[in-house]
């Protein structure tokens, strides 16, 4: 009988060692890291804008025109943080070509003869043996 976990491991190992997909994985990983860095820079800019909000305006860089926009900027920051989290998960999943998050085997490993056939056959064999032994016993009984 074949061990299904070992079989799945061999298939995944073969697929994860493909040269084309490994090159593509490295390119996508670099792009994902760049995307994460850009998102982190955007969050830092928003944090800097909130720090300068109460200070005197010294330079003419990005600023808020009114306090009504603070809520919008906070929502943008929360969205950026969610994107950073999603990008971190992507980086974890990009360690392999096929990332096996879970394994559920939908093919049951069963014996060669199913129970629905085995039990009636077993009872039939036991009944025939009982009949044969009873007839032998009766013959031996009558011969003495």
Secondary structure, 3 states (H helix, E strand, C coil): CCCHHHHHHHHHHHHHCCHHHHHHHHHHHHHHHHHHHHHHHHHHHHHHHHHHHCCCCCCCCCCCCCHHHHHHHHHHHHHHHHHHHHHHHHHHHCCCCCCCCCCCCCCCCCCCCCHHHHHHHHHHHHHHHHHHHHHHHHHHHHHC
